[in-house]
Amino acid sequence: MALNEARSRLFVAALELHKEFLAQVPKQMRQSMHGAMDVVAGNAPHDLDPAAVADAWRTLFFVVPLVSTTFASFDRVFRGLGREALGWLLIDEAGQATPQNPVGAIWRSRRTVVVGDPLQLEPVVTLPFRAQQAVRGAFGVDERWLPGRSSTQSIADRLTRWGTTLRGDDEPIWVGAPLRVHRRCAEPMFSVVNTIAYGGTMIHGGNPQPDGDLPPSQWYDVTGTSNGHFVQAEHDRLVELLEDLVSREHPMDDVIVLSPFRDVARRLAGLRSRYDGITAGTVHTAQGREAKVVVLVLGGDPAREGAKRWASSKPNLVNVAVSRAKQRLYVIGDRAAWSRHPRFDVLARELDRHAECSR
């Protein structure tokens, strides 16, 4: 308590100091801010002295202490800054970034904090794996740096002294400063992700019992013919479920509908015109999101078992989908077909079955 109070007093004193400084040199700061805006917007001369670029950024950071950007635009935004010109670099969702993504940003920063989860969504790499191997072999690079097998977070974890080892399918996974206390999800979502991804190492930091008067989390066991991975019977069941939520006056902006497959997600996108505020898409679009209710529409062509093997090959996809739900998780799909696969067997064990007629 005393530490927090002292920290607050220090923060207020710092604000007062900034305010007093600005009051003493308003004209100079206004001119400097115009220059900073030219640098940020890319309107400054390309041959501008690096020292002037650094001064422009110092001016901006005096007024705006934090700037958010992506790795894709980092070199353009911070063009002209040299080694260790920035103070702190905070990398969020580092489990989704390839090891190569942050190199330029780290080079320009004196200190780096890397935050992410290697057991959630992995980096999306468009270069075929065989091509990655060919490039790696040509330059004699260690296989651990392959973007198809590593992430910014996993590389940072190697340098972290304190951590734990989690069981992986192929080999143990070293996680630095692991997530230990979980607060977002109620049961059964907490137990599902704790089992499939974190080896039972997490503890719940609040009340794990779900609240509210919505139907309990459950698996709607639906079978039917498919068009690609899209199963019309599953979509019909989804609409019935959403209509039930509407009748209970549950806000649609607190509902996320997900699927592992793009062709199913494309059909789900049409829900937005019918249910204002609802979020719908693939599991890969849901990283960083959360809602009281998540509906996982599995889909899956019965004749293409390989698609289910892909979705269940690692804990990442199921972990992300399930952990978006704070209070209720509803799964719609062929329970017998999916529960034969890793991760989904745990999901089936934790969720009660709601039987549906085949169509």
N, C-alpha and C positions, 0 to 999 in steps of 0.2 A: 504493500500500500504506500509506504513512504517513498519507495523507489519510483512508483508511477506518478506520485504527486510531484516529486523533484523533476522527473522527466517532463511533465506538463509545464512546470514553471520555466524550465530551460527553453522549451519550444516557444512559449509566449514571449520570453525575453528575446529570442532570436528574431521573431516576427517584428517586435518593436525596433530592434536594431536595423533591420531591413527597411522598415517604414521611415525611420529617421534618416537613413542614408539617401533614400529616394527623395525625401523632402529637401535635402541640401543640394542635390545636383540633378534637378528634374530635366533641364535642357540637355545636358550631356547624356543622361540615360535615355531620353527620347531619341536622340540621334543614334545612339548605340543600338537601340532596339530596332530602328529602321534598317541599320546595317545587318543586324542578326536575322531579320526577316528576309532580306535579300539572299543571305547565305542559305537559310533553310529552304527557301523557295527555289533555289538554283539559279537566281538572277545575278549572283555576284560573278565577277570576272574569273575565268578558269585559271588564270595565272596569279590569283590573289595570294599574297604572302601567307604561308601556313600559320604564322604567328597572329595575323589579323583574323583568320578563320577561327583560331582557338579563342581569341578575345571575344569574337561575336557569340560563340557558344557559351562562354562564361557569362556574358551579359544576359543571354536568354535563361540560363540556369539560375541566375540570381532571382529572376521573377517566376520562372516555371521550373521547379526543381526536378521534374520527371518528364521524360519524353518517351512515348511508346511507339514502336515501329516493328516491322517484320524483318527477318533476315534477308528477304528478297530485295527490300528497298534500303537496307542499312548502308551499303556502300554509296548509294546515291545521296541519301540524307546527310551522312556524315563525311561526304567527300572533302578532302583537304586536311582532315585530322590525322595526325601521325600516331606513333606508338605511345600508348598509355596516356593519351590526351584526355580521356574520360575517366571519371572517378570510379563509379560503380556500374557494372552491367548485371542486370537481373534477367535471367533466362527462365521463362515460364513454359510449361508443357514441353520440357526438354526431352521427354521420351518420344515425342513425335518428330524431333529434328535429327537429321543425319549428323554424323560426327563432323562433316565438313562445313555445315551451315554456319556455325558461329565463329569460325576462325578469324575472319576480319574484325568482328566485333570484340572478341577477346583480345586481339592484338592492340586494339585502340583503347583498352580499358586497363586500369591498374588493379582492380579487384572484380571477381566474377562470382555470382551466386547462381547455382544451377538447381532448378526445382522441377521435378517431373517424376513420372512413375513408369518404369520400364515394363510393367505388367498391364499397362493400358495400351492405347493405340500406338502402333509402331510407325516409324517414318514411311511415307509413301515414296517409293523410288521407282521412277519410270525406266531407268536403264536396266535392261535384262541382266539377270544374275550372271550369266556366262560372260557377258561383256564386262561386268564389274571384275570378274575373276581375271579376264584377259588384261585389263588395265593394271590390276594389282600385280600380276605376275611380271608385266613388262617393266614396272618400276620397283619391284622388290619390296612391296608394302606388306606388312603383317596382315594376315587374314582378319584379325580382330577389328581392323579399321574399315572393313567392307560396309558400305551404307545399308546393304540388305540384311546385315546381321548385327549391327550396332546402332546406337543412338547417342546423341549428346549426353543424355543422362547416364547411359551405361558406361561411357568413357569416363565421365566425371566420377562415377561410383568406384572405379578402379583406384582412384587417388584418395578416396575417403577412408580414413583410418577406422572410424567407428561405423558399424553396420551389422548386418546379419546375412546368413545364407539361406535362401529359399529353395525349395525343391523345384527343379525344372524337368521338363519331359526328357531332354537330352543330357543336360548337365546342370549342376547347381548354379544358382543365380546369386551373385553377391550384390546386395542392395545397401548403399550408404545412407545413413540417417533414415531408416525405414519409417513408413507410416505405421504408427502403433495405436493411436487413439482415433477412432472413427466416430463421427457425429452425424453424418448426413442421413444414412439409411436406417429405417426401422427393420424389424424382422418381417419376412425371412430373407430380405435382400442382404442384410449384414452377414448372416451365416453363409449364404451362397458365395459371396465374394471372398469372405475370410477363408473358406474351404478351398475354392478353386484356384485362388491366386496367391494368398498370403500365408498359407500353411498354418492357419489358426493362430497366428501371432498377434492379431489385432484384438483390442478390447474396445467395448463401446463406451463412449464418453458421455452418454446421456441416457434417456429412457428408450430402450430398443423396441418397446411395444408400440405397434401402429395405433394412431388415433383417428378419430373421425368415424362417420357412419357409412362409408362406402363399403361395397362388398369386399371380402378379404382377398388378398393376393391369391391367384389361382392360375391353373393351366387349362385353357379352353381347348379340349382335344377335338380338333377338326380335321377331317380328311376330305379329299376331293381331287378332281382332275385339275391339271395345271396347264397354263400357257406360259412356257418358259419356267421361271420360278414363281410366277404369280398364280395363286390359288383363289379362285373367285369365292369359294365357300368361306375361306378365312376372311376375305374382305367383307363379306356379308355379316359375319359374326362380329367383326370390328365395328361396323356401323351400328349394329344392335347395342353393343357395349357403349359406344359413344352417346347414343340416344338415351341410354339409361343414365349416364353421367349428366347429361343435359337436364333430364327430368329431376335429378337430384340437385340441380342448380350448382353443379361443380363447374368452376370457371375453366373454359377451354385453353386459356393461356397458361394453365398449370397442368397441361397434358402434353406428353411427348409420345409420338408413335414412331417406332423404329423397325427396320428390317436389315438383315445381313446383306440383302441383294439389291442391286440398283434397279432392276426392272420392277421389283415390288415397290421400291421407294418412289419410283416415278408415278405409280398409280396412287400411292399414299399422298403425293403432293396435291392431288385434287381435293383432298379433305379441307384444305385451307379456305376454299371458297364457300364451303358449307358450314364449317365450324371456325368462327372468327377467333384468331389468336392461337390456334393449335400449331404445334411444331411437328413436322413430319419429315422423315428422310432416312438415310442409311445410318447405321451405327457410327460410321466414320465421321458423320457430321455432328455427332452429339457430344464429342469430347468438350468438357468444360461446362456443359449445360446440366440442369437439374430441374425436376418437377415433382409435385406430390404424386402424380400418376404417370407411369410409363407403360405403354403397351408394346410388346415385342411380337411383331407379326413375322413368323419364321419363313413361310413360303417354302420353296424347294421343290424342284422337279423330282417326282418319285423315281424316274428312270436315270437320274444323274446323282448317284450316291456320293460322287467325288465332291460335290458342292458342300454337302454336310460335313465331309471330312475336312475340307478347307476351313469352314466356319468354326470347327471344334479343335483344330490342330494345335492351337495355343490358347491360354486362358484370356488373352487380351480382349478379344471381341466380346465375349460373354461378360467379362468383368466390367467393361465400359457400359454395355447395355443395361445390366442389372443395377449398377451403382448410380445410374442417373435417377432412379426412383427413390423418393424420400419416404413415401407412405404406402404406396400400392404398386405392385407389379402384376400385370396380366400378360400371360403368354398365350398366343394363338397359333396352333399348328398341330401337326401329326405327332402326338406324344410318343407312340411306339417307335416311329422311324427316327426321331431325333434323340430319344433317350438312350439309344444304343451307342451314342458317341460320347467321348470324354467331355466334361464340363456340363453338358446337357443332361447327363445322368444325375448329377448333383441337383440341377435345377428341377428335374422331375421329382426327385426325392423330397425336396423342400416345399414344393407347391402341390396343393391338393388338385385333383383332377376334376374338371367340370366336363361332363360328357356332352358331345354334340352329335347330331346325326350326320352320316356321310352324305355327300352330294356329288 
